[in-house]
Amino acid sequence: MSARFCGTGSCVPDYVMDNDGVAELVETSDSWIRERTGIARRHIAVKETTVSMANEAAKRALDNAGVLPEELDLILMSTISSDVIIPCGACEVQKAIGADKAVCFDLNGACTGFVLAYNTALAYIESGIYQTVLIVGSESLSRLTNWKDRGTCILFGDGAGAAVIKKDERASYIPAAHSDGTRGEALLCHSKREENGLPLQKNDENGGKHLNSEDYLMQMDGQGVFRFAIKQVPEVIQEVLKKNGVKPEEIDWYILHQANRRILEAVAKRMGEPVEKFPMNMEEYGNTSSASIPILLDEMNRDGRLKRGQKIVLAGFGAGLTWGATIIEW
Ligand code: UT7
């Protein structure tokens, strides 16, 4: 037994901050950011929140799947930037869409979160406990970002993506995932009750409350995370392919967490696979953590690039450290 993606949805904030906008906050430039990361713009939540974007993405995914909210058995939300600590984002989504029967909880897997949420959904489906699951990745990283640190603030953006997954009779693929807590300091975010320097909060019609309800600051060893990603991601993809007896050339798309164009190009090169099989949209959205994979999946689903029967690798990597890859058949 397996699980099939039967619908996707996404939602990004209206407000767009381009690289010149970031250069007004820290000493950087459009050309430096584009060259080192492939990012040109990011969407920043001003009137939206992590939950409001999750709600919208969830509604669009249900509509795309032709599934009613009351058919959902489980809602899993991956987020590190929830509007509030409790109730969890998944319960907020349940309330917004009216999925009365669903069990709901959040999962903190950072940039690997959507892959881990899918693996969790798959395990529930394969065990026969649940049949129809909504998985959501939603983030407002602009709330956590230190807008005075050019090493991190150039990277992140806000957005949400969702997918409806249903029980399917085909054989499933076994995922591969790893964690190494001893390397957690490479990317951490801790509470720090002081201004984070993002001027948007002053113009926010909600009085800035959701942007800065708690002040958290992100710290990152950029080069360390880069080296980790270009080593572990090709390895975990090779591992998942080997585990399932699938050859790299059988894979139609490698849909990776959209962290940095150079990371994805390095992964493609190490695997000896054409970079064209690694779709990218970080130019428009930056790194949206657990939302990046479902936003890209939704774009590709809606523009017709994804076709039934295609084999796709989903791979995430990030804070924890965590990394993982899974194979799905569209
Ligand atoms: O979801 C996972 C999240 N994390 C990541 O994906 C992060 C992975 N790492 C990266 O993407 C890259 O390490 C960064 C984009 C963060 C940095 O790029 P880099 O090529 O590793 O730059 P660097 O830190 O080695 O810095 C190179 C130079 C330094 O100047 P000097 O010492 O050579 O004079 C930095 O001070 O670039 C300088 N620099 C900048 N210059 C302009 C660092 N950040 C910036 C900046 N604008 N934003």
Boltz pocket constraint, residues with backbone or C-beta under 6 A from the ligand:
constraints:
  - pocket:
      binder: B
      contacts: [[A, 27], [A, 28], [A, 29], [A, 32], [A, 33], [A, 36], [A, 37], [A, 111], [A, 150], [A, 151], [A, 152], [A, 154], [A, 220], [A, 221], [A, 222], [A, 223], [A, 225], [A, 226], [A, 259], [A, 260], [A, 287], [A, 289], [A, 317], [A, 318], [A, 319]]
      max_distance: 6.0
